[in-house]
Amino acid sequence: MVTGSQVTTGKIEIRQVKKDFLNTDGTILHALGEVTLTIMPGEFVSLIGPSGCGKTTLLRAIAGLNRQDSGTILLDGAEITGPGADRGYAFQHANLFPWLNVYDNIAFGLKARGVFRKEKDQVQNFIDLVGLNGFEKSFPHQLSGGMCQRAALARALVGKPKVLLLDEPLGALDAFTRMNMQDEILKIWQRHKMTMLMVTHDVDEAIHMSDRVVVMTSRPSRVNQIIDIHLPRPRVRGQEEFFLYRKKILEILNFAGQSAEPDFYI
């Protein structure tokens, strides 16, 4: 974990946040039920829980893409009321613009904010950082899935946000590419010391990457339990302590218990 003495920005405070949605049949879907959570500057935290429990809804509220019905979300003491360059967002699918090459996809946000001329050197820096040097002129259809996700990460990072929000960014990748990308994200996190909050359904991924794993309840979602991961980095997936953490989290989720038809996967 990056300590507070090293990082002073990127603190997220979620205070009694609730969110409901109106279904097409007129019924109310209670997504979030008074979620309260604090994420410290430079911390890597994962959210895990049943499918559909509201993890992405919470992430989008932090990004300013959704507005909660009640409660408050603060970033470094200031209330979040909409999207901002201080938060980067990496989606489950890369969502690159197919008509733009790698360089222009990554530079898009800087151009939209009118700061490209001043910060254009950052584009190549992040292309190099995610290992896409030599592919600047390639289009998304010419890249592998892992390379597209690398480009999407660079696009989210190029503005140097205080917080990077990761919404199952590796879920569509094969197992080998996924593990490589996990390590790439950790390298970026350790180098830039930004706060990272990741939604995942993969228990092993959460343990491998996180300082803390936040286990959510089913809808309306609340924080069930927070697990501090006390394993040295880099982590070894096959060590006994790793399996003990996995067992504990699965027991909290009830996957290892009496549930015959769990509505989540790992």
N, C-alpha and C positions, 0 to 999 in steps of 0.2 A: 504493500500500500504506500502511496505517496503521502507523506505527512503534511500537516497543515503549515509547518515551517517552510516547506518547499513551494507550496501552492497556496495562494490566498484568494483565488477566484474560482467560481464554478460550484458554489454551494447551492444545492436545491432543497427547498423546504416545502413539503406537501402537507397541508393542514386541513384535515376533515373534508376532503374533496369528494363530492358526490356527483354522479352523472346518470341521467336516465335518457332512454330513447323511446320514441313513439313508433310502435309497430304499424304495419299497413292495415292491420285489422282493428286498430284503435287501442290496443292494449299497451301497457307501459312495460318496457324492459329496463329493469334496474341493473345497471352495469357496475357502477362504483358506489360503495356504501361507506362514506366517511373514511377514506384512506388517509392515513397520517404516516409520513416517512421523511427522514432527513438523510441526505446524501452529502458527504463532506467533500470539499475541494480535492480534486485529484484522485478520487476513489473510483474503483471499478465495481459496479453493483449489477447483479442480474435479477430480473423478475421472472419467476417461474410459477406455474399454476395450471389449473384445468383450462382446456381450450374454451375460448369464449368468455373467460372470466373478467375481461376488461383490461388486460395488460396493455394492449395496443391503445386502447382508449385513454389510459393514463399517460402513455408516452406521447400521444398526439396532443394531449392537454398541456404537457410540459413544453412541447414544441410550439404551442400557440395555434395549432391547426384546429383543435376543438376547444370549445369553451365549457368548462364545468358548470353545473347548475348551482353549486354552492361550494364554499370552502375557498382556500387561497393557495396559489403556487407562487413561490418566490425564488428568484435567482439572485444570489448575492444581496438579499434584502429588498430587492425591487420586485413588485408584483408583475407576473407575466400576463399580459393582456392580448398578445398576438404573436405572430412569427417574428423572429429576429436573427440577425447574423451571429449573435452570441451563442446560438444553438445550431449544430449541424444534425442532419437526419439521414440515416442510411436505411433504406427499405429492404424488405425481404427479396424483392427482385430489383435488379440494378436500375431499371427505369431510365436508361440513357436515351437521349434524343437520337433516333436512328439516322437522321439526316446530318448529324454533326460527327466529326471525327473525335478521337480521344482527347486531343488537346482542347478543342472547342467545347466539348462537353464539360471538361473540368474547369475551363475558364468562364463558363456561362454565368455563374453566380457573381463573379467579379465584374463582368460586363454589365449585368443587370443592375448592380449597385453603383455603377459608374466609377469603379476604382481600379479597373483593369490596367490602365496605363501606369498607375502608381505601383501596383502589386503584381504585375505580370510575371516577374521572376519567380513568384511562388508557384505558378502553374508547373513549370519544369521541375522545380524542387520536389513537388509532391508526386509528379509522374515518376521521378527517379526513386522516391521513397517507397512507392508501392510496386516497384519493379516493372514498369511499363516503358522504360527507355527503349526507343526504337519503334514504338507502336503509336507515336503521336498522331500520325496521319491515317491510322486504321479506323474503320467504322465498326460500330457494335456487331454487325453481322459477320465481321471477319475475326472476331475474338471468341475465345472460349468463355464458358460461364464464369470461371474463376477470374479471368482477366477483366470481364465486365464488372464484376464486383469490386475488383481493385480500382477500376476507374471511378466507380460510384463512391467508394471510400475517399478517393482523392478529391472528388468534387465536394464531398461533405466537409473535408478537412481544409481545403485551400484557403478559406476565409479565417482560419485559425479560431474556431469557436471555443468558448469556455467549456461547453458541454457537447459531447457527441452522443446522440440517441440512436441506438441500434435496434431495429425492429426485425428480429430474426433474419439478419442480413446473410446468413450462411445456410439457411434452411433448404435452398434449392440445389445445393452443391453435393457432389459425391463425397463419400466419407474421407478419402485421401485429401482431396482439395480443401475440404472443410477444415481438417486439422491444420493444414498449412496456413490457411487464412486466419484461423484462430491465433496462431503464433505471429502472423503479420500484424494483426490488430493489436496484440499485446506489445509488440515492438514500437508501434506508433504511439500507443498509450504511454509507455515508459519514456519515450523520447520527448514527447510534447507535454506530458504531465497534465493532460486535461481530464475532466470528469467524464466518465463513461457510464451510461445506463443502458443495459441490454435486455430486451425481451427474448426469451428462448424457451423451447419445450425440451431441450436436451439437457438432462441433469449433469452428464459428464462435462459438457461444454461449460455449464455454469460453474462447476467446481474448478475446472481447469483455468478459467479466466478471471474469476471474481475475487475481490476482497470479502464481499458479503453476498449471500444468496437470500433474496426476499421471497418467501413462499406465500402466495396469495390464496385466498379461499375462492370457492365458486361464487357465482353472482348472488347478490350484489357483493362485489369483491372488497375484501379488506386484507390487511396484512395479518397473516396467520402466525408466521414465525420468521425470525431473521437468524441465519446461520453464518457466523464468522468463520471464514476458511483460513485456518492457521497452518498453511503448507508453504514451504519455501519455494521461490521461483528460481529457475524454470521448474514446473511441476511434472511429475512422472505419473502417468495415468494408472500404471500397474502397481503402485505402492499400496500397502495395506491401509494406510490412513485415508487414501483417496476412496477406497471401497467403503470405509466406515462412514464417510460423509455421504456417499451415494445412498447407502442403506438408510441413514437418518432422514435424508430428504424424501426418499420414496415412502418411508413410513409416515411422514407428515402428510404427504399427498394421498396416503392410503392406497397407493398402488401395490404395496407389498402386504396389504391387509385383506379386508373382506370384500372390497369392491369388485363385483363380477364384471361390470361393464364401465370401466373408467372412461371419461370423456376427454382425456388428454393423452398425449403420447410423448415419448422421449426419443 
